């Protein structure tokens, strides 16, 4: 699994858990709809750390909380 896929899945799961829409997250973080769509549809081969931090803050989490998920511990996680 690619890192961009893991990020998209984690964000998607957190949005469901927090009962938050992607649109709401875009507004809170000031991330453009096109950027968020590209991230969530895994069109980006690499994800900008600044964007990840905006998302983490928009979700009201710490960096440790965001990355504390088994998806980031997978042996097949590709960091391209």
N, C-alpha and C positions, 0 to 999 in steps of 0.2 A: 504494500500500500504506500502511496506517495504521501509526503507530509501535507501537501495541499489538500488531499482527500481527507486526511485525518482532521485537519483544521476545519474544513467545511462540515464534516460530520459532527464534530464537537460543538460547533456553533449552532447547527441545526438542532441537536439534542438539547442544548441549553435554552434555546428559544422556546422549545416545547415545554421544558421544565418550568420556565419562568412565565409561561403563557404570554409571550411577547412576539410580536410580528417582526418580520425582517424590516418592514417599513419603519416601525417604531425605533428599531436599533439604528437604522440609517439616520433618522432625525436626531437621536440622542448623540450619536458619534460624529455627525456631519460628514459621514462617508457617502459619496455619491451612489446613486442607485446602480449605475453602470459598474462601478468598482465592486460593490457588494454582490451584484449578480455574477460577475466574473469570478469572484472568490467562491461563492456558493455553488456555482456550476463547474468549478474546478478548471476554468479556462486559464488560470494563472498556473504556470509551472512552479513558480516560487512565490511565496507570500511575504510581503514586506512586514518586518517586525513592527514598524510604527503602526501599520494598519491593525495588526493583531493586538497591540496594546490599546488602541482606540476601542476595539471591540470588547476587550477584557474590561476596560473601565466602564464602557457603556452597559455591560451586563452586571456591573456592580460587584466585580470579583477581584481577587488578587491574581497575580500571575501564577502563583503556586496552585491556587484553586483551579484555574483553567487547565493547567497541564497535569493536574492530579487525576488522570483518567487512564484506564488500561489501554486505550487506543494509542497512546504515545509510548507505551512500553513494548509494543509489538516488535518481534525480531525482524519482520519483513518491512519495517518502516524505512522507506527510501527518502533520503535527504538529498534531493537534486536541486 
